[in-house]
Amino acid sequence: LWEDICRLKQENKAILESTGRETNALRRETKALRDDIEALKSDKKALEWFNLWEDICRLKQENKAILESTGRETNALRRETKALRDDIEALKSDKKALEWFNLWEDICR
């Protein structure tokens, strides 16, 4: 009986040591996995910032293109407006000349 008790104590000790080693190994593996998860979260956040930065750069380029296009249109409209004003002034001048001509004809008659 005493030998069985000693043998069981030894087996129990071996089991406890083995279980302790496994527990420590599992703790280390769990910590490594947590560290990997944190690194992935950090990488994900960095990727999100990078994608956000790319979106901002793309929108800036689009905005610049729109502003340039709008500027060209505005300049074209300014030139067209000036040409129309010049045409109106010419027509007014022609109208005045015609009025003077008609007045002159009336005087001459």
Residue pairs with C-beta under 8 A, 6 or more apart in sequence:
none
